[in-house]
Amino acid sequence: MKLMKKSIVALLAGVTAFTNLNLPIANAQELPEMTTEEITLTYASWDNFSVQEYLANKFMEQYPNIKVELVTVDQEVWNDGLSNLAAAGNLPDVFWYQGNVDVPIINGWLGDMTEYWEADPESADVLVTLQETGYLDGESKLAAAVFYEPYTVFLDENVFNALNQDMPSADWTYSEMLELMQTMTVPEQGIYGYNDFTKLVTMAPIVQSDAKGEFGWNGETFDLTGDWAEALTTQAEFVRTGVHAPFFDTDEAEAVFGDRLLWAASTGKIAIQLDAWWTKDLFATDEFIDKGIKWVPYPVPQGESAETLHKPGFVDFGSISSATEHPREAYELLKFMGWGSDGWNARIEAFDTLTNDDGSLMFEMPAGLPLVQNQALWDEVAARLPQDDYYTAYLERVKEPVPLGGAVIPGFQTWLEEVYFGGEYGDVENAAINGEVNPADIAPELTELLNQYHLDALDEIF
């Protein structure tokens, strides 16, 4: 697909981003018929390969005239692998892209699926916050969400019980979480309020202000001067005052835990772990059960004044190739392997039947969550998770995912690498923790730079 040349001024007068355009799903037209000719489609993703094979076979059963060939790409150098395939004229008909959305856009890899997406009744069933992602220039649907795992806040119920502290409601607030982190810090017992993999600076702007993306993204611009600055100030304070657990592979960790390489969440001395949905599998293993650690899932809390249940999530995106000779069929394969209900029913079958060499189930619990509102699918997933109120409440509150910026907002990932983690202040978060910068002081400058990086990326794209 060729992108239309437009001036940056004209672009800003209309829509200014790849994501969150609040575009309606128009299903007035009908999807074109699928071909009945014998064709082959190539497909590349970093999904579990056995699941890919299972889903591909199910798709071919549904469409016997279409052969699906899985393309292997090294995930460590995914975009380089796609570049090599594209240079050789072998870009897969359907593929996931990784990280920086600028790469596939500027390279012209993303095919236009607008005609199919907007005529497809299933598009209206996609989770509402994900319907808006993947549009460029306010017109062209170039990508769609294909895999989703939410941010998850795990609480160790046994630590809460030991300290006679009530577990919070699943409708807890952001400030309530911060208060609990402090309350659950008990130095005389060696208990810390929290440890993190995911960060307050990502959560706060989304849940506090109903943002559509990281760092105060409202669909057009970023703003780090409010929630982001406050969250980083809090994060730095919690580290300095011992509310946050000692960092991995430090002298402090060795002094406290007796092993500098012991993950804090596996010590039984942490009340709250900021993490991701996939970590539920690890927390269900004998290692944690035998230690008397009972991590239970909570949704990222809601902001006090929030009007939505927007929560940050790890969302992967895919597209059809701009060079595919079969865009209609490629779209159907992308949907089946990603958000489509037929594909998700097949995925659930895969979770139930795929086994390891020793005969054990490959998946003790489902990987990822549905990308559609179809409650029957959510019920099927729920039936394969621990049957308790924690999981039930969690699933009800994670249906408004907000993707991370690099995957959907041009310029964001480049700014992260060149400014946020490697600019004048080095790693901005570490600089704040070490007392070298005041987040409120540098937030206006960072905001200006981030917005300029976004505009520059749009300028380069167009």
Secondary structure, DSSP 8 states (H G I E B T S, - for coil): -------HHHHHHS---SS--------SS-------S-EEEEEE--S-HHHHHHHHHHHHHH-TTEEEEE----GGGHHHHHHHHHHTT---SEEEE-S-THHHHHTT-B---HHHHTT-GGGGGB-HHHHSTTEETTTEE--EEEEEEEEEEEEEHHHHHHTT-----TT-BHHHHHHHHHHT-BGGGTBEEEEESS-HHHHHHHHHHT-SBGGGB-SS----TTHHHHHHHHHHHHHHTTSB---TTSHHHHHHHS-TTS-GGGTT-EEEEEEETTHHHHHTSHHHHHTT--EEEE---B-TT-SS--EEEEEEEEEEBTT-S-HHHHHHHHHHHTT-HHHHHHHHHHHHH-B-TTS-BS-SS--S--SB--HHHHHHHHHTS--SHHHHHHHHT--SEEE-HHHHSTTHHHHIIIIITTBTTBSHHHHHHTTS--HHHHHHHHHHHHHHHHHHHHHHH-
